[in-house]
């Protein structure tokens, strides 16, 4: 009986290794195709041909195209973010480093850019929680509603959508990140001085800006 149990375990391990190898083969094929093809234009047939497997095999591993996109996304995530990253101790320096690595990859690999814009889940990490941790010292001065607004704006400034705009202006990853840092800092400084500007009942700071453009803090 012991020999049979070992044999079954061996066969099970072997099948799992084969399945993982096939899965990686399919993900690699999708990544190759996405270098030159938009995500909505990529077909299961094209992925199967590139991977050297049947269309049925691709469907078995990735029932929906979004599943395949998440698989490719995970491939990139493993490159610039440790698997067991402790977000409870996530510092500002950690956050900037992660964003820089991500944007540098997007600058050099068109597939990553296409994947991040195609998946229904924006990110596999809890963006709002990470941003709250990074900016916790000054966010504590705001109420819950104000924090929600600010976190949404900060998340946008470090998102692939921001990179899309920066890229349209031919900014490098380093230039884009610096601009994002400056914008985040400016937002922090302004909200510290004028938290009331987040109130929709308060006059818009842009629409009520003095003609000469001066910002009167008094």
C-alpha positions, -999 to +999 in steps of 0.1 A: +000+000+000+029+024+008+044+019-026+011+027-043+007+059-023+042+070-033+035+063-069+002+082-068+020+112-052+047+111-078+022+111-107+003+139-090+034+160-086+044+153-122+010+163-136+012+195-115+046+204-129+035+197-164+004+219-159+025+247-145+049+244-174+020+246-199+006+275-181+039+294-182+042+285-219+008+300-226+015+332-206+048+336-224+031+332-258+005+359-248+033+382-237+050+378-271+018+386-290+011+416-269+044+432-280+027+441-312-010+434-308-036+453-287-052+431-260-087+432-275-073+420-308-055+389-293-073+357-299-072+323-282-063+308-315-032+331-319-021+323-283-025+286-289-005+287-321+023+307-305+024+284-275+023+252-296-008+239-278-044+234-286-070+261-282-088+238-258-057+237-236-056+275-235-092+276-224-087+250-198-060+270-181-076+304-188-114+302-192-117+339-198-093+363-216-092+384-184-077+354-166-049+352-192-043+390-188-040+385-151-016+357-156+006+380-177+002+407-152+014+384-124+045+377-145+054+413-144+044+418-108+069+392-098+096+412-115+092+445-096+074+436-064+084+409-038+058+382-034+056+386+004+059+424+006+047+436+040+024+465+032+019+472+069+055+486+069+053+501+034+072+534+033+072+563+009+106+551-004+092+516-010+063+530-029+084+552-051+107+523-058+078+501-069+063+527-092+097+535-107+103+498-115+068+494-129+070+525-151+105+515-163+091+481-174+062+498-192+087+521-209+107+491-223+080+465-227+048+475-246+031+443-235+029+454-199+013+486-208-013+468-229-020+442-201-025+468-174-050+486-195-070+454-204-075+437-171-107+443-151-088+443-119-065+474-119-039+459-096-033+428-076-023+449-046-046+470-024-037+504-039-058+526-014-043+507+016-007+512+003-013+549-004-028+554+031+003+538+045+027+559+024+009+592+033-004+583+068+013+611+087-005+639+070-037+621+060-045+617+097-053+654+098-083+648+074-117+633+079-128+601+062-145+618+033-115+640+026-091+610+028-112+592+002-109+621-022-072+625-017-063+588-019-083+586-052-062+615-066-029+601-054-037+566-068-045+582-102-011+600-102+008+567-099-015+547-122-009+533-157-034+559-168-010+586-156+018+569-174-003+568-206-005+606-205+031+612-196+041+588-224+021+608-249+044+638-241+075+616-247+085+617-210+108+590-198+100+569-168+123+590-146+107+622-158+072+609-154+079+597-119+094+630-109+064+648-122+041+625-103+062+631-071+059+669-075+022+667-082+016+645-052+037+668-030+018+699-043-015+682-036-004+674+000+008+709+007-023+725-007-047+702+012-028+708+044-034+745+040-069+743+025-087+711+034-120+730+028-113+730-009-124+693-010-159+704+001-182+707-029-200+735-012-168+756-011-159+777-042-135+759-066-099+770-060-094+772-098-126+791-107-120+816-078-083+820-086-072+857-084-066+873-118-029+877-112-026+840-103-013+846-068-023+821-041-032+841-010-029+817+020-044+841+044 
